[in-house]
Amino acid sequence: MAALSFPVITFPHNPKPNSTLNNEHSSSNFQLLPLIDQCTHIKQLKQIHAQMLRTGLFYDPYSASRLITASALSSFSSLHYAQQVFDQIPQPNIYTWNTLIRAYASSSDPRRSLLVFLQMLEQCSESPNKFTYPFVVKAASEMKDYLVGRGFHGMAIKSSLGSDVFILNSLVHFYGSCGDLDMAYQVFRNIPRKDVVSWNSMIAAFAQGNFPEEAFSLFREMEMENVKPNDVTMVSILSACGKKLDIEFGRWLCSYIERNGITSNLTLNNAMLDMYVKCGSVQDAKLLFDKMLEKDVVSWTTMLDGYARSGKYDEAQHVFNKMPKQDIAAWNALISSYEQNGKPKEALAVFHQLQLSKSVKPDQITLVSTLSACSQLGAIDPGRWIHVYIGRQGFKLNCHLTTSLIDMYAKCGELEKAIEVFNSVEKKDVFVWSAMIAGLAMHGRGKDAIDLFSQMLQAKVKPNSVTFTNILCACSHTGLVEEGKDLFCKMEPVYGVVPGVKHYSCMVDMLGRSGNLKEAVEFIKKMPIAPTASIWGALLGGCKLHGNVEYAEYACSQLLELDPRNHGAYVLLSNIYAKRNKWDQVSRLRKLMRDSGIKKEPGCSSIEVNGIVHEFLVGDNSHPQCRNIYTKLDEIVARLKSSGYVPNKSQLLQFVEEDDMKEQALNLHSEKLAIAFGLISTAPSQTIRVVKNLRVCRDCHSVAKLISEIYGREILLRDRYRFHHFKGGQCSCMDYW
């Protein structure tokens, strides 16, 4: 979206033919110039260039300026050729310098614009003018180079151009793009005569900077100043509306556009479409989409994204299939929508479909989304394939891809591979460091996570909110209470990070896990923010681990007040009652759940074998190899019992009333089915990798330890909170989870 317009640069007045030119050919020479405007290809322009060199017309400043403009700014422009033309001009005038600066400012390499500007300062007899500064400021905006842009601001002021509206408009855009909205607003307020571009630049800065209310306020002020909004204004305001998720205001804006006769072009229609989708009104988006006479790939992709966001995946697939051209953006929209809405299996299926189609190549956005889907599923095979693909295709391993690879390997149980990726890159931003800390945390390596945090500080990378969430989780999962307290206390005074809900939840979880329940309750009471459901849930989890009924009832009542349909609260409290033989309370909670229509989230475990993800529910008999799985399970139980295994029946007291059924129900837990399938489907040397959606129960944890010893198999079990690495009858968590 163009929020800026630049002054129209007028050509120098057509001079009289230079007396040095051959008079015989002067008339035909100047007949060449109109042909420049008729060129449709660079080859045609080069022919005219050759004629101008032969006749000497090229050395006329006006004629050279016409040629440089066409070579640098036309629809068929070539910056390489424009530079060659420019280098042939003996003494380029200020207009010619400005043209080349402008072309580079809008190119993929805006730094070249600044180099040309420096050359101009040294070689041009004229000083930069009001046409020069908007272009170099644009280059600084593209580069997000704050110091360079401020330097141009100062130069413009020293050149007595500090009040020029075009320069000031470009500075508003520059400061906004660099995130300094205060300075952008200050420059905006100091514009003596604001035009529509001035208002548009500031409104766009607020909208893009995630300050929608300020954008709305300025829009209203613009109207009061009798400055008529145009299509560019409305694109920015619609963007702000989409960020505020205000569908009613969005509908009013669309009617405002119609009432005020604002030209409805493709860009504006796409902005309206995007607003409807972001505000969750697919119906409005569909009505607009069907009325649009012109649609581009953005229109189709936005509609596809809208259906996917609302969970209407059949409609999303239908739009995808009808698209005139399925570019990589469309594929990315479908993959990311599945991935972001908890459908990683479907995301991987679409990625596989993309591979088979061979119509377009995956880009970095595709790979990041697909790696995230692999992380959710624990699907290591496609994750490894993507890592190899990145190398083969020569993708630069930027921070986004590095973070995604670390996260994928860590969540798929390949922690050493995650560390290898981390160590292989020189440039690490805060998210790369944070991802590696998270990986160590989920694998129970709390001390290593703290050591890495220290290395991060030594590398002069400032930790952010995510970093502290991850490092506090590491302390919680490994019982490093004092270290966690120390880090939490230093967050704001030392590192300038204000603790948020996630950090308070981590602290409550850490205190609860370690058995410091009274301290956890006192901590909650002293919090400067209102406790959320996650905080009470963390306390309830600690109460369940340590069987504390009093605090559990307190935490559960607070949690259900905030989230009356939280099934986890009922289940955890029921567990605690059952452990204390409070059967009447167990029955009461079960009845409450039935009467309220609240159901326990079913346990689900998945295992990837030969690139295919197999899912199991408790007591599942839908798998094609169901008979073999249960035969193996019977064998496992028999071997475990001969080794002295006694089922931990307390894990099912709240759901199974008949005592003789408890042991059978325990054996049907989803992770046991997945492990049994792994034993019959993988080579003896292969690690069995299981992902569970809930916290692994103590009985399954004990069983996995024994299987790892009796069968000599490594088992990686990832539950909702962390990894358990079973080997030789031991678990990496040391029974602290």
Summary of the structure (lengths in Angstrom):
residues: 737
radius of gyration: 32.8
end to end distance: 50.3
largest distance: 114.3
contacts: 2428
relative contact order: 0.03
helix: 66%
strand: 4%
